Amino acid sequence: MDSSTYRAMREEGRKEGREAGRKEELSKACRMLVKAKLGHLPPEAAAFESTLDIDTLSGVFDRLLEAPDPKAARSILRSLER
């Protein structure tokens, strides 16, 4: 295998690994915020695991962070189920 091809494949693997790690950390942070806002982790929070788009997950994190009350946090969770 050509060394430049090998390096490109390794870099792509690293990039995918970093992205997966970032997604997992965002998902974990969202679950922690929900638990802090609601006092428990409802089943709807499982939607974080199925949210494939990191940008969407990041937006959800921001919205949860700014949610003024439990009702707003629940509304955010419900919006993910659609």
Secondary structure in CASP SS format (residue, H / E / C, confidence):
PFRMAT SS
TARGET T0000
AUTHOR 0000-0000-0000
METHOD secondary structure of the structure
MODEL  1
M C 1.00
D C 1.00
S H 1.00
S H 1.00
T H 1.00
Y H 1.00
R H 1.00
A H 1.00
M H 1.00
R H 1.00
E H 1.00
E H 1.00
G H 1.00
R H 1.00
K H 1.00
E H 1.00
G H 1.00
R H 1.00
E H 1.00
A H 1.00
G H 1.00
R H 1.00
K H 1.00
E H 1.00
E H 1.00
L H 1.00
S H 1.00
K H 1.00
A H 1.00
C H 1.00
R H 1.00
M H 1.00
L H 1.00
V H 1.00
K H 1.00
A H 1.00
K H 1.00
L H 1.00
G C 1.00
H C 1.00
L C 1.00
P C 1.00
P H 1.00
E H 1.00
A H 1.00
A H 1.00
A H 1.00
F H 1.00
E H 1.00
S H 1.00
T C 1.00
L C 1.00
D C 1.00
I H 1.00
D H 1.00
T H 1.00
L H 1.00
S H 1.00
G H 1.00
V H 1.00
F H 1.00
D H 1.00
R H 1.00
L H 1.00
L H 1.00
E H 1.00
A C 1.00
P C 1.00
D C 1.00
P H 1.00
K H 1.00
A H 1.00
A H 1.00
R H 1.00
S H 1.00
I H 1.00
L H 1.00
R H 1.00
S H 1.00
L H 1.00
E C 1.00
R C 1.00
END
